[in-house]
Amino acid sequence: MVITRATEYAIRAVMFMAMQPSGTTVLKKDICREQEITPAFLTKILQPLIKSGIVGSHRGVRGGFYLSKSADSITLLDVIKAEEGDIHLNLCLEEAGTCQREAYCSVQKVWQEARAGLVETLDSYTFARLVEMADQGQPLDLP
């Protein structure tokens, strides 16, 4: 599994908003400049975040984007799921009955365990925690 560029930029945009004082509306041009995202691409990647209730927007002259939830209640998993949907490491985990070997395949159990660990890890990192890590100088290089 490789996280798409859209998801990477969505994470960066949410991170940038999370670093602002709570309740701050951030101008589109500021996110684009600071995160090196084109305006058209930013608009595209923020739509799923708005639809999922992670980000809100104000239109007009003083318009911009803001976090709809507190940074301590938004996880990396939330943003990834908003952009990409549920995480599946293999098609056999996506829907029961897609694999003829499902009843006896020992590898499927490994996929399930790996998926569960990945989901648990991503869900354990809130954007408040990531901001705190950044403030402490810990690296934030995302894929």
Sequence and secondary structure as in RCSB ss.txt:
>XXXX:A:sequence
MVITRATEYAIRAVMFMAMQPSGTTVLKKDICREQEITPAFLTKILQPLIKSGIVGSHRGVRGGFYLSKSADSIT
LLDVIKAEEGDIHLNLCLEEAGTCQREAYCSVQKVWQEARAGLVETLDSYTFARLVEMADQGQPLDLP
>XXXX:A:secstr
    HHHHHHHHHHHHHHTS TT  B HHHHHHHHT  HHHHHHHHHHHHHTTSEEEE STT EEEESS GGG B
HHHHHHHHH S  SSHHHHSTTS TTTTT HHHHHHHHHHHHHHHHHHH BHHHHHHHHHTT      
